[in-house]
Amino acid sequence: MKKIILLMLCAFTSIGTFAQDKKLTINAGFLFPSTLNAMVGYEYPLSYGNAVELYGEAGTHWQTPTCHRFWENYYWDGGLVYKHRLVRYKNGMLRFRFGPQFGAVQRKFFMGLEGGFEYSYVFQNGCEFTLIQKNNVNFLHGDTFRNGLLIGFKIPF
């Protein structure tokens, strides 16, 4: 009987810690005004459902719908985001995201702040579906405000 209880305790402990592993995040979506965005990041969990994410992203801001001008206004940036847990559901979590970012657009460097919300739904295998509402305020270049939605997933490793 002691062996069965010990085996069940070990199984539940390993299942509980699996949900708090480090994760690779991949997101893509549209931001306003006329911006296509893709993001890859590394999420490190903290206590109580909070997390820190180091990310890099690339995107393009197009003015006209012609194909040959689509990639002329591209940008890249990276940053560090602190994710504070607001609400925890049975299989999901709502977090507030906030942090600095640095990057370049058309050979001009910029810095900015990112804020927004992230909802994540955890599947049984540990992968997560994420929906991110993102707000960027950038300084030192013309594309000052960007906001929109990103959809993606997280893979634990």
Backbone as CSV, one residue per row, in Angstrom:
resi,resn,N_x,N_y,N_z,CA_x,CA_y,CA_z,C_x,C_y,C_z
1,MET,0.809,-1.191,0.000,0.000,0.000,0.000,0.857,1.263,0.000
2,LYS,1.979,1.213,0.752,2.880,2.358,0.790,3.514,2.601,-0.573
3,LYS,3.809,1.536,-1.288,4.413,1.677,-2.612,3.440,2.330,-3.588
4,ILE,2.165,1.972,-3.507,1.156,2.541,-4.402,0.968,4.033,-4.096
5,ILE,0.925,4.388,-2.837,0.775,5.805,-2.462,1.997,6.601,-2.899
6,LEU,3.195,6.047,-2.707,4.413,6.718,-3.129,4.455,6.869,-4.647
7,LEU,4.036,5.856,-5.384,3.998,5.917,-6.844,3.012,6.975,-7.330
8,MET,1.833,7.039,-6.699,0.843,8.047,-7.079,1.347,9.454,-6.744
9,LEU,2.012,9.629,-5.616,2.558,10.923,-5.230,3.616,11.386,-6.228
10,CYS,4.490,10.483,-6.649,5.515,10.822,-7.650,4.882,11.178,-8.992
11,ALA,3.854,10.452,-9.393,3.186,10.736,-10.665,2.517,12.102,-10.632
12,PHE,1.813,12.428,-9.556,1.151,13.734,-9.452,2.163,14.871,-9.362
13,THR,3.275,14.636,-8.703,4.305,15.663,-8.616,4.910,15.940,-9.978
14,SER,5.179,14.891,-10.745,5.762,15.097,-12.073,4.763,15.755,-13.021
15,ILE,3.491,15.440,-12.915,2.473,16.087,-13.752,2.334,17.551,-13.364
16,GLY,2.364,17.861,-12.095,2.230,19.245,-11.643,3.420,20.102,-12.027
17,THR,4.622,19.554,-11.981,5.785,20.337,-12.358,5.932,20.438,-13.864
18,PHE,5.320,19.577,-14.637,5.425,19.628,-16.090,4.766,20.886,-16.639
19,ALA,3.717,21.355,-15.987,3.023,22.545,-16.459,3.823,23.815,-16.202
20,GLN,4.834,23.757,-15.330,5.631,24.937,-15.011,7.026,24.883,-15.628
21,ASP,7.188,24.182,-16.736,8.482,24.113,-17.398,8.752,25.364,-18.198
22,LYS,10.002,25.469,-18.626,10.375,26.541,-19.552,9.710,26.263,-20.892
23,LYS,9.382,27.321,-21.637,8.620,27.138,-22.872,9.205,27.953,-24.007
24,LEU,9.092,27.402,-25.208,9.383,28.115,-26.440,8.060,28.669,-26.950
25,THR,7.980,29.983,-27.178,6.743,30.597,-27.629,6.877,31.029,-29.083
26,ILE,5.832,30.785,-29.854,5.780,31.176,-31.268,4.415,31.817,-31.500
27,ASN,4.412,33.081,-31.961,3.179,33.832,-32.175,3.254,34.600,-33.489
28,ALA,2.107,34.821,-34.084,2.012,35.641,-35.290,0.648,36.310,-35.308
29,GLY,0.583,37.476,-35.952,-0.688,38.161,-36.031,-0.583,39.511,-36.695
30,PHE,-1.649,40.290,-36.567,-1.734,41.604,-37.181,-1.814,42.676,-36.107
31,LEU,-1.100,43.764,-36.353,-1.147,44.927,-35.483,-1.646,46.108,-36.295
32,PHE,-2.280,47.056,-35.620,-2.751,48.259,-36.286,-1.672,49.320,-36.165
33,PRO,-1.306,50.063,-37.130,-1.854,50.183,-38.476,-1.078,49.349,-39.492
34,SER,-1.738,48.482,-40.198,-1.221,47.707,-41.346,0.120,47.045,-41.069
35,THR,0.188,46.259,-40.030,1.450,45.631,-39.646,1.246,44.129,-39.479
36,LEU,2.124,43.360,-40.099,2.166,41.911,-39.948,3.332,41.602,-39.024
37,ASN,3.125,40.756,-38.004,4.113,40.566,-36.952,4.303,39.080,-36.665
38,ALA,5.544,38.660,-36.412,5.873,37.294,-35.986,6.839,37.384,-34.812
39,MET,6.621,36.538,-33.799,7.404,36.622,-32.574,7.826,35.226,-32.123
40,VAL,9.074,35.114,-31.656,9.612,33.884,-31.071,10.208,34.269,-29.733
41,GLY,9.923,33.470,-28.696,10.409,33.824,-27.372,10.726,32.620,-26.509
42,TYR,11.325,32.908,-25.373,11.675,31.920,-24.368,11.042,32.361,-23.056
43,GLU,10.145,31.549,-22.511,9.444,31.898,-21.283,10.001,31.100,-20.113
44,TYR,10.344,31.823,-19.057,10.840,31.200,-17.842,9.809,31.421,-16.735
45,PRO,9.272,30.351,-16.146,8.226,30.510,-15.127,8.793,30.981,-13.790
46,LEU,8.009,31.780,-13.112,8.308,32.215,-11.759,7.236,31.641,-10.832
47,SER,7.231,32.038,-9.589,6.247,31.510,-8.646,4.866,32.110,-8.881
48,TYR,3.846,31.387,-8.461,2.441,31.811,-8.485,1.907,32.096,-9.881
49,GLY,2.415,31.444,-10.903,1.903,31.624,-12.253,2.477,32.811,-12.990
50,ASN,3.373,33.566,-12.385,4.033,34.672,-13.064,5.163,34.122,-13.924
51,ALA,5.622,34.919,-14.893,6.679,34.453,-15.777,7.445,35.644,-16.343
52,VAL,8.612,35.352,-16.899,9.429,36.326,-17.613,9.674,35.755,-19.003
53,GLU,9.553,36.591,-20.023,9.767,36.130,-21.396,10.792,37.013,-22.089
54,LEU,11.769,36.385,-22.699,12.753,37.043,-23.546,12.345,36.730,-24.975
55,TYR,12.126,37.744,-25.807,11.571,37.505,-27.131,12.287,38.330,-28.202
56,GLY,12.102,37.885,-29.412,12.532,38.615,-30.599,11.405,38.557,-31.609
57,GLU,11.228,39.636,-32.341,10.146,39.658,-33.315,10.565,40.426,-34.550
58,ALA,9.883,40.127,-35.623,10.088,40.817,-36.896,8.720,41.095,-37.488
59,GLY,8.647,42.138,-38.259,7.375,42.485,-38.861,7.555,43.446,-40.017
60,THR,6.461,43.718,-40.681,6.480,44.662,-41.781,5.277,45.580,-41.666
61,HIS,5.517,46.833,-41.986,4.479,47.855,-41.955,4.321,48.350,-43.391
62,TRP,3.215,47.983,-44.033,3.054,48.335,-45.439,2.106,49.507,-45.602
63,GLN,2.389,50.336,-46.613,1.572,51.512,-46.910,0.585,51.228,-48.030
64,THR,1.036,50.522,-49.063,0.187,50.218,-50.216,0.110,48.712,-50.369
65,PRO,-0.929,48.195,-50.997,-1.086,46.739,-51.097,-0.281,46.085,-52.217
66,THR,0.713,46.726,-52.794,1.491,46.096,-53.857,2.547,45.187,-53.268
67,CYS,2.849,44.113,-53.978,3.762,43.096,-53.457,5.216,43.549,-53.426
68,HIS,5.656,44.344,-54.382,7.073,44.699,-54.415,7.449,45.712,-53.337
69,ARG,6.505,46.360,-52.702,6.787,47.301,-51.615,6.496,46.698,-50.243
70,PHE,6.068,45.439,-50.190,5.606,44.846,-48.942,6.720,44.777,-47.902
71,TRP,7.938,44.368,-48.266,9.011,44.172,-47.301,9.935,45.374,-47.171
72,GLU,9.593,46.542,-47.745,10.455,47.712,-47.624,10.427,48.321,-46.225
73,ASN,9.333,48.267,-45.533,9.210,48.890,-44.217,9.254,47.856,-43.094
74,TYR,10.191,46.929,-43.163,10.261,45.899,-42.130,10.936,46.448,-40.879
75,TYR,10.695,45.785,-39.771,11.345,46.123,-38.509,11.682,44.836,-37.782
76,TRP,12.583,44.932,-36.847,12.891,43.829,-35.951,13.100,44.440,-34.566
77,ASP,12.775,43.700,-33.567,13.029,44.158,-32.208,13.074,42.978,-31.259
78,GLY,13.433,43.262,-30.049,13.500,42.253,-29.007,13.289,42.915,-27.667
79,GLY,12.971,42.122,-26.676,12.741,42.706,-25.369,12.570,41.665,-24.286
80,LEU,12.285,42.157,-23.123,12.071,41.337,-21.945,10.730,41.747,-21.357
81,VAL,9.830,40.789,-21.166,8.480,41.073,-20.685,8.246,40.307,-19.392
82,TYR,7.735,41.029,-18.397,7.295,40.395,-17.158,5.804,40.118,-17.297
83,LYS,5.375,38.898,-16.998,3.977,38.505,-17.121,3.414,38.239,-15.722
84,HIS,2.515,39.103,-15.307,1.907,38.983,-13.987,0.550,38.286,-14.125
85,ARG,0.369,37.227,-13.371,-0.889,36.477,-13.438,-2.013,37.279,-12.802
86,LEU,-3.105,37.457,-13.565,-4.284,38.135,-13.051,-5.335,37.144,-12.580
87,VAL,-5.650,36.148,-13.445,-6.684,35.162,-13.147,-6.190,33.798,-13.600
88,ARG,-6.464,32.779,-12.796,-6.142,31.403,-13.174,-7.439,30.623,-13.262
89,TYR,-7.646,29.963,-14.412,-8.822,29.133,-14.638,-8.412,27.669,-14.516
90,LYS,-9.343,26.766,-14.769,-9.045,25.342,-14.658,-7.925,24.938,-15.620
91,ASN,-8.036,25.308,-16.884,-7.016,24.967,-17.875,-6.405,26.195,-18.532
92,GLY,-6.599,27.357,-17.972,-6.103,28.561,-18.605,-5.643,29.592,-17.599
93,MET,-5.091,30.678,-18.155,-4.563,31.728,-17.311,-4.610,33.049,-18.076
94,LEU,-4.938,34.128,-17.392,-4.906,35.469,-17.951,-3.787,36.220,-17.261
95,ARG,-2.878,36.796,-18.070,-1.731,37.516,-17.524,-1.656,38.920,-18.104
96,PHE,-1.057,39.821,-17.351,-0.736,41.164,-17.815,0.735,41.183,-18.193
97,ARG,1.045,41.699,-19.394,2.420,41.731,-19.910,2.929,43.171,-19.900
98,PHE,4.184,43.354,-19.456,4.757,44.684,-19.464,6.277,44.582,-19.506
99,GLY,6.907,45.425,-20.355,8.353,45.432,-20.395,8.917,46.318,-21.492
100,PRO,10.244,46.503,-21.485,10.904,47.325,-22.497,11.209,46.526,-23.763
101,GLN,11.424,47.254,-24.864,11.853,46.614,-26.109,12.803,47.547,-26.831
102,PHE,13.686,46.949,-27.646,14.673,47.678,-28.424,14.719,47.068,-29.811
103,GLY,14.937,47.890,-30.838,14.993,47.341,-32.186,15.386,48.375,-33.212
104,ALA,15.111,48.047,-34.469,15.458,48.927,-35.576,14.395,48.822,-36.658
105,VAL,14.166,49.948,-37.352,13.289,50.008,-38.504,13.953,50.927,-39.514
106,GLN,14.138,50.450,-40.731,14.762,51.203,-41.813,16.079,51.839,-41.378
107,ARG,16.929,51.070,-40.742,18.255,51.473,-40.263,18.210,52.585,-39.216
108,LYS,17.109,52.742,-38.530,16.976,53.691,-37.427,16.618,52.907,-36.180
109,PHE,17.403,53.089,-35.134,17.157,52.364,-33.897,16.047,53.032,-33.101
110,PHE,15.332,52.213,-32.327,14.280,52.733,-31.471,14.246,51.958,-30.169
111,MET,13.586,52.535,-29.206,13.304,51.846,-27.953,11.847,52.115,-27.624
112,GLY,11.283,51.259,-26.818,9.865,51.422,-26.539,9.423,50.604,-25.343
113,LEU,8.132,50.637,-25.120,7.497,49.875,-24.048,6.398,49.018,-24.633
114,GLU,6.237,47.841,-24.080,5.158,46.951,-24.488,4.279,46.658,-23.291
115,GLY,2.986,46.652,-23.520,2.027,46.285,-22.493,0.866,45.565,-23.150
116,GLY,0.164,44.775,-22.408,-0.975,44.069,-22.981,-1.400,42.909,-22.099
117,PHE,-2.211,42.064,-22.685,-2.747,40.913,-21.972,-2.458,39.640,-22.744
118,GLU,-2.350,38.540,-22.023,-2.121,37.234,-22.644,-3.049,36.213,-21.996
119,TYR,-3.800,35.517,-22.836,-4.611,34.399,-22.353,-3.982,33.127,-22.898
120,SER,-3.754,32.158,-22.040,-3.189,30.888,-22.487,-4.065,29.741,-21.990
121,TYR,-4.261,28.763,-22.864,-5.037,27.566,-22.561,-4.096,26.374,-22.649
122,VAL,-4.014,25.579,-21.602,-3.093,24.447,-21.537,-3.806,23.176,-21.972
123,PHE,-3.202,22.468,-22.925,-3.718,21.168,-23.352,-3.168,20.075,-22.454
124,GLN,-3.682,18.871,-22.610,-3.302,17.760,-21.738,-1.833,17.368,-21.905
125,ASN,-1.260,17.559,-23.098,0.140,17.178,-23.317,1.123,18.253,-22.866
126,GLY,0.650,19.395,-22.339,1.525,20.444,-21.839,1.705,21.615,-22.784
127,CYS,1.342,21.460,-24.050,1.406,22.573,-24.992,0.309,23.580,-24.652
128,GLU,0.537,24.831,-25.021,-0.434,25.878,-24.709,-0.800,26.655,-25.961
129,PHE,-2.069,27.019,-26.050,-2.557,27.943,-27.074,-2.582,29.329,-26.439
130,THR,-2.072,30.349,-27.147,-2.038,31.689,-26.576,-2.718,32.692,-27.495
131,LEU,-3.371,33.641,-26.881,-3.960,34.783,-27.560,-3.421,36.020,-26.843
132,ILE,-2.681,36.863,-27.575,-2.005,38.009,-26.976,-2.587,39.294,-27.540
133,GLN,-3.026,40.176,-26.667,-3.406,41.533,-27.050,-2.207,42.398,-26.708
134,LYS,-1.657,43.071,-27.728,-0.368,43.724,-27.594,-0.484,45.218,-27.876
135,ASN,0.164,46.042,-27.061,0.225,47.487,-27.250,1.683,47.911,-27.164
136,ASN,2.195,48.548,-28.208,3.563,49.041,-28.228,3.562,50.554,-28.343
137,VAL,4.414,51.207,-27.570,4.700,52.625,-27.709,6.191,52.720,-27.971
138,ASN,6.550,53.179,-29.170,7.944,53.236,-29.580,8.402,54.688,-29.689
139,PHE,9.660,54.916,-29.366,10.235,56.247,-29.403,11.349,56.300,-30.442
140,LEU,11.639,57.450,-30.953,12.748,57.748,-31.860,12.496,57.350,-33.310
141,HIS,11.284,57.054,-33.713,10.976,56.842,-35.131,9.499,57.082,-35.362
142,GLY,9.064,57.044,-36.634,7.718,57.460,-37.000,6.601,56.505,-36.637
143,ASP,6.878,55.210,-36.486,5.841,54.222,-36.168,5.685,54.152,-34.650
144,THR,5.048,55.157,-34.061,5.021,55.315,-32.614,4.125,54.300,-31.911
145,PHE,2.893,54.123,-32.373,1.943,53.241,-31.703,1.622,52.030,-32.572
146,ARG,1.636,50.857,-31.967,1.176,49.628,-32.636,0.362,48.850,-31.608
147,ASN,-0.791,48.355,-32.019,-1.572,47.484,-31.141,-2.355,46.508,-31.998
148,GLY,-2.590,45.314,-31.456,-3.310,44.293,-32.195,-3.318,42.964,-31.470
149,LEU,-3.592,41.902,-32.241,-3.716,40.549,-31.689,-2.707,39.617,-32.313
150,LEU,-2.159,38.733,-31.503,-1.273,37.669,-31.952,-1.849,36.336,-31.479
151,ILE,-1.745,35.334,-32.312,-2.171,33.979,-31.962,-0.975,33.060,-32.080
152,GLY,-0.827,32.149,-31.134,0.318,31.266,-31.204,0.221,30.109,-30.227
153,PHE,1.370,29.515,-29.967,1.421,28.395,-29.042,2.745,28.368,-28.319
154,LYS,2.778,27.620,-27.207,3.958,27.444,-26.380,4.277,25.963,-26.305
155,ILE,5.534,25.633,-26.441,5.977,24.244,-26.391,6.917,24.082,-25.200
156,PRO,6.585,23.235,-24.230,7.478,23.039,-23.081,8.684,22.192,-23.469
157,PHE,9.830,22.498,-22.832,11.027,21.669,-23.036,11.843,21.595,-21.773
